């Protein structure tokens, strides 16, 4: 429980620090200015939830407060069932999830230049999964800097970010201009210089290839949550059992023999 609170406070501190560096804390309206996902939200939300749970568990155990311990176990149980329901729904409605993932990635493609954290996240995903766009390189037409319209004055017109490029292992210096004008070429010519597969398909392939590892991680997290719930409930039972051995007298509480 203490570890949970420490990790939560660390995540929350990182998130708030990142927002402070971007000036969000001094301009709250900036939270809604970004068209895509601000990755800092992940740190703030996860850190906040973990801090609340850790606080409730630690204080509840130290002060023998059954209300806080019940809050801890119920909240943790709710998170567990939400995760379970999400996993089941994702398996049953795979096509709908695929469409939503495609929509989500394209929204973030539009906002690629709006936030440096979002830009780094997209670049990491495209490099890690060897992909480009949600379904292919042409998804970058959605971004005002990369679209192929004649009125686009950007030097990146009809190009893709460097993270879409096929890296040459012999290159010591990253060529950030490798994606310039690449979508003016024929598709067969593009394959030699950029990844032409979409990130949605590559992510699905990665899940299939690493299904045992992913399932193991989720099972491990689930077991930790169940252990935390059981521990909190046992503490509540022990506290109630101890209190049941005390009877109230005019001069205070006395232990039953």
C-alpha positions in Angstrom: 0.0 0.0 0.0 2.9 2.3 0.8 4.6 1.4 -2.5 1.3 2.2 -4.3 1.1 5.7 -2.7 4.8 6.4 -3.4 4.5 5.4 -7.1 1.2 7.4 -7.4 2.8 10.5 -5.9 5.8 10.1 -8.3 3.6 9.7 -11.4 1.5 12.7 -10.3 4.6 14.8 -9.6 6.0 14.0 -13.1 2.7 14.9 -14.7 2.3 18.2 -12.9 6.0 19.0 -13.6 5.4 18.3 -17.3 2.4 20.6 -17.4 4.3 23.3 -15.6 7.1 23.1 -18.2 4.5 23.5 -20.9 2.8 26.4 -19.1 -0.5 24.5 -18.7 -0.7 25.3 -14.9 -0.6 29.0 -15.6 -3.0 28.7 -18.5 -5.7 26.1 -17.7 -7.4 26.7 -21.1 -4.4 25.1 -22.7 -5.7 21.7 -21.5 -8.5 21.9 -24.2 -6.4 23.5 -27.0 -4.7 20.2 -28.0 -6.7 18.4 -30.7 -5.2 15.0 -29.9 -4.1 13.2 -26.7 -1.8 14.9 -24.2 0.3 12.0 -22.9 0.8 13.9 -19.6 -2.9 13.1 -18.8 -1.8 9.4 -18.4 0.7 10.3 -15.6 -1.8 12.7 -13.9 -4.8 10.3 -13.9 -2.8 7.2 -13.0 -0.8 9.1 -10.4 -4.0 10.6 -8.9 -5.8 7.3 -8.7 -2.8 5.5 -7.2 -2.2 8.2 -4.7 -5.8 8.2 -3.5 -5.8 4.4 -3.2 -2.4 4.3 -1.5 -3.5 7.0 1.0 -6.7 5.2 1.8 -5.0 1.9 2.3 -2.1 3.2 4.4 -4.1 5.4 6.7 -6.8 2.8 7.0 -4.3 0.2 8.1 -2.3 2.5 10.4 -5.4 4.0 12.1 -7.4 0.9 11.9 -10.1 2.8 10.0 -12.5 0.3 8.5 -14.2 3.0 6.3 -10.9 3.8 4.5 -10.1 0.1 4.2 -13.5 -0.6 2.7 -13.1 2.3 0.4 -9.7 0.9 -0.7 -11.0 -2.6 -1.4 -14.2 -1.4 -3.2 -12.4 1.1 -5.4 -9.7 -1.5 -6.2 -12.4 -4.0 -6.9 -14.2 -1.6 -9.2 -11.0 -1.0 -11.2 -10.5 -4.7 -11.5 -14.0 -5.3 -12.9 -13.6 -2.4 -15.3 -10.4 -3.9 -16.6 -12.1 -7.3 -16.9 -15.1 -5.8 -18.7 -12.8 -3.8 -21.0 -10.9 -7.0 -21.9 -14.0 -9.0 -22.7 -15.6 -6.2 -24.7 -12.4 -5.6 -26.6 -12.4 -9.3 -27.6 -16.1 -9.4 -28.5 -16.2 -6.1 -30.4 -12.8 -6.4 -32.1 -14.0 -4.6 -35.3 -15.4 -1.7 -33.4 -12.3 -1.4 -31.3 -10.2 -1.4 -34.5 -12.3 1.5 -35.9 -12.0 3.5 -32.7 -8.2 2.9 -32.6 -8.0 4.1 -36.2 -10.1 7.2 -35.3 -7.9 7.9 -32.3 -4.6 7.6 -34.2 -5.9 9.9 -37.0 -7.0 12.5 -34.5 -3.5 12.5 -33.0 -2.0 12.6 -36.5 -3.9 15.9 -37.1 -2.4 17.4 -33.8 1.1 16.0 -34.4 2.8 19.4 -34.4 0.6 20.9 -31.6 2.4 19.3 -28.6 6.0 18.0 -28.3 4.9 15.1 -26.0 2.3 14.0 -28.4 4.8 14.2 -31.3 7.4 12.1 -29.4 4.7 9.5 -28.6 3.7 9.2 -32.2 7.3 9.0 -33.4 8.0 6.3 -30.8 4.9 4.2 -31.9 5.8 4.5 -35.6 9.4 3.5 -35.0 8.7 0.7 -32.5 5.9 -0.9 -34.7 7.6 -0.1 -38.0 4.4 1.6 -39.2 3.2 4.9 -40.7 -0.2 6.5 -40.0 -3.3 4.6 -38.8 -3.8 2.5 -42.0 -1.0 3.8 -44.1 1.2 6.8 -45.0 -1.6 8.6 -46.8 -3.2 9.2 -43.4 -0.7 12.1 -43.0 -2.8 14.0 -45.5 -4.9 14.8 -42.4 -2.1 17.0 -41.0 -1.9 20.5 -42.3 1.9 20.4 -42.6 2.1 17.0 -44.5 -1.0 17.1 -46.8 -0.6 17.2 -50.5 -2.9 20.1 -51.4 -1.5 22.6 -53.9 -2.1 25.4 -51.4 0.1 23.8 -48.7 3.3 26.0 -48.5 5.1 23.6 -46.0 8.4 22.0 -47.0 6.9 18.8 -45.5 4.2 18.8 -48.1 3.4 15.2 -49.4 5.9 13.8 -46.9 5.8 11.9 -43.7 7.6 12.3 -40.3 11.1 10.8 -40.0 9.7 8.1 -37.7 8.0 6.5 -40.8 11.4 6.0 -42.5 13.1 2.7 -42.9 16.3 3.2 -40.9 19.7 2.4 -42.4 21.7 0.5 -39.6 24.8 2.1 -41.0 23.6 5.6 -40.4 25.2 7.2 -37.3 23.2 10.5 -37.6 19.4 10.5 -37.8 18.1 12.0 -41.1 15.1 13.9 -40.0 14.4 14.9 -43.7 14.2 11.4 -45.0 10.4 11.6 -45.4 10.3 14.7 -47.5 8.3 14.4 -50.8 8.1 10.6 -50.4 4.4 10.4 -51.1 4.9 11.9 -54.5 6.5 8.6 -55.5 4.7 5.4 -56.5 3.8 3.0 -53.8 6.4 0.4 -54.8 9.1 3.1 -54.7 7.9 4.2 -51.3 8.5 0.8 -49.8 12.2 1.1 -50.0 12.3 4.3 -48.0 9.3 4.3 -45.6 7.1 1.8 -43.7 3.9 1.5 -45.7 1.9 -0.6 -43.2 -0.5 1.1 -40.8 0.0 1.2 -37.1 -3.4 -0.4 -36.4 -2.5 -3.5 -38.3 1.0 -3.6 -36.9 -0.3 -3.2 -33.3 -2.7 -6.1 -33.8 0.2 -8.2 -35.2 2.4 -7.3 -32.2 -0.4 -8.3 -29.8 -0.8 -11.7 -31.5 3.0 -12.3 -31.4 3.3 -11.3 -27.8 0.0 -12.6 -26.5 1.5 -14.7 -23.7 3.6 -11.8 -22.4 0.7 -9.3 -22.5 -1.7 -11.9 -20.9 1.0 -12.6 -18.2 1.3 -8.9 -17.4 -2.5 -8.4 -17.1 -2.8 -11.6 -15.0 0.0 -10.3 -12.7 -1.7 -7.0 -12.3 -5.0 -8.7 -11.6 -3.4 -11.0 -8.9 -1.9 -7.9 -7.2 -5.3 -6.2 -7.1 -7.0 -9.3 -5.8 -4.3 -9.7 -3.1 -4.8 -6.0 -2.1 -8.6 -6.5 -1.8 -8.2 -9.7 0.3 -5.6 -8.0 2.5 -7.9 -5.0 3.1 -10.9 -7.2 3.9 -8.8 -9.4 6.3 -7.7 -6.2 8.1 -11.4 -5.1 8.4 -12.4 -8.5 9.7 -9.5 -8.5 12.3 -10.4 -4.9 13.4 -14.1 -5.9 13.9 -13.1 -9.1 15.7 -10.9 -7.1 18.2 -13.6 -4.5 18.7 -16.1 -7.2 19.4 -14.0 -8.3 22.4 -14.5 -5.0 24.0 -17.6 -3.9 26.0 -18.4 -0.4 27.0 -18.6 0.5 30.7 -19.2 3.9 32.4 -15.5 4.3 32.9 -14.6 3.3 29.4 -14.0 0.2 27.3 -12.9 -3.1 28.9 -11.7 -6.2 27.2 -14.0 -9.3 27.4 -12.3 -12.3 29.1 
